[in-house]
Amino acid sequence: MTAYLAEVVTNPNFVNDADGAGLGGLANGTVDVVFSGAWDAKAAQEALGDKFGVAALPTFTLGGEQLQMQSFSGSKAIAYNPNTKNPRIAAEFAQFLASQDSQLIHYEKNGVIPADQRLAKDAAISADPVAVALLSTIDNASITQPTVPAMSLFWEPTDNFGKALTTGDVTPDNAAEKTEAWQKALNQ
């Protein structure tokens, strides 16, 4: 897989989305496709107007095998301090914030796609192509992102590895070695 990615980044059609180059490229016509998340949907819609489209993560062929692209998925948790002076009120407030009604209002006012799957049947959400693509990706092409503190240790080595791919430090010839070094950094 790393050797494949090392080849992809050398393709003249590949644009590293660092510093907004992907969304900026959508706006000026130099980029055709951006892999991102629902958080960038509004900017992509503004850039493309009627040409905007969205889809769940696709499959791709690698070494003759059809593979599903995958992403992390997760949602925010709402909690309260059980040692508060008013734990009952705090619990009720947390329950209210996590409720279907609150999630629906948050979607209507801010475009935040609800975590509660029962809301996928809501008329506005089921008609929203971004919500449909996101919910399909969560159902079919995602790994639940752990919410453990150790997960924060994943991002820096992974970001560095991605940068090494885009700068050409990782090549098809050294892909196995660099992948092993990345794995060691993750395990530390």
N, C-alpha and C positions, 0 to 999 in steps of 0.2 A: 504494500500500500504506500509506504513512504517513497519508494522509487517512482511510483506512478505520480504522486503529488509533486515530486521534484521535477518531473517532466511537465506537468500541468503549468507550473509557475513560469516555465520558459516559453509557453505558448504566447504568441503576440496578442491573442485575444484575452489573455488573463490580465486583470487589473487588481492590484492589492488595494483593498478598501481602506487603507490607512488614511487618516485625516479626512474622511468623507469623500475620497476619490470615486467610490462606487455611486453614491447618491448624486454627487456632483456630475458624474458622467451620464447618469440617467437624464439629468436636466439638460445637459448640453448635447446629448445624442451620441457621445463617444462610448457609452456602455449600454449593453442590451439587457443584461440580467444581473441582479444582485441577490446573493444569498444572505439573508438577514432574518430578522424576527419582526413580530407584530409592532414592536416599538418604533420601527422605521417605516411602517405602512403609510402614515400620514405624509411624510416627506416624499416617499416614492409616488404616492397619488398626486401630490402637488407637482412633482417633476414630470410625470407622464400624462396627466389629465385623462382623457378618454382611452388612452393606450395602456393604462394600468391593468395589470393582471397579477394574480397570485396563485400559488399552488403549494400543496404539501411537498415535502422533500421527495425527490425522485429516486428511482433506482439507477444504477449504472453498471456497466460491464467491466470487470477487471479480471484479466487472465482467463477469459472465457466463462466466468461465473457472474451471474446477475446478483448484485448486492444492493441492499437498501441503505441509502444515506440515513444517518441518525443524528439526532441532536439531544441535548439535555433538555429536560422539562422540569418545571417545578412551580411552586406557588408560594405565596407568602403565608406565613402562619400568624395568627392573631392570638396573643397571650396576655396575661396580666400577672402582676406580682401577687402571689398568694398572701404575702405579709402586709399588704396594703391595709390602711385603716378601714376601708370599705370593700372587703372582698366580694360580697354579694353584688354590689353595684358594678364593680370592675368586671366580674364574670358576666353579668348581663350585658354590659357594654361590649365586651369582646364577642359575645354571642351575637349581638346585633351587628357588629362590623363584619362578621363572617357570614351573615345570613344571605339567603338568596336575594332578598329585597335590596340589601346594601350592595351586593355584587352587581345586581342589575342597574342600580342607580350609578354606581361607579363606571359601568360600561357606557351608560347613556350620557353621562357628563364628561367622562375622560377617555372613553374608548378602551378601557382596560377589559380585556376579554375574561369573563368569569372562570374561576377554577371549578365551580360547581357544575358538573356535567349535566345536571337536570335542566340548566338554563340553555343548553344547546338547542332545545326545542322552541325557545322564545322566538317569536316572529322576526324581530329585528336582528337577533344574533344569527339565526339560521339563514337569513338573507344577506349577511355580511360575508363576503368572500374571504376576508382576512381571518375572521373568526372560524369559518368552516375549514380553511387550510390549516390554521393552528390546531384546532381540535382533532383534525385528521392526523396531523403529524404526531400529536400527543398519543393518540390511539394506536398508530401504526408504525411510527418511525422515531420513537424517542426512548431515552433511558431516563428514569427518574433521577434527578440530581439529588444526591444525598445532602442533607442539611446539617452535616456534622462539621465541626471546626476543621477537621483534616481536609475537607474539600477545598478550602482556601489554598492549600498547598499544591493543588492541581494546576491552578491558573498561571502562576508565574513560569514554571518550567514549560508549560504548554505554549504560552505566549512567546517565550524565547525560542522554542522549537519552530513555531510558525514563522517567526521573523527570520530564523536561519534558513528556512525553506525559501522565503521570498527574496532573500539576499544572495542565494546561490551557495551558501555554506553547506547545505545538504544537497547532495547530487544523487542521481541514480547509482553511481558507483560507490558512494559511501553511505547509502541509505540505511543499510542494516546496522552498521557501526553507530551511526548517529541516533537511530531509533533505540538501540540498546542503551546509549548514554542518556537519552531522554528518560527511558524507563527507570534507570538507576536514580536519576534526579527526582522522579516521582516517588520512589520508594524511600527516600531519605527523610 
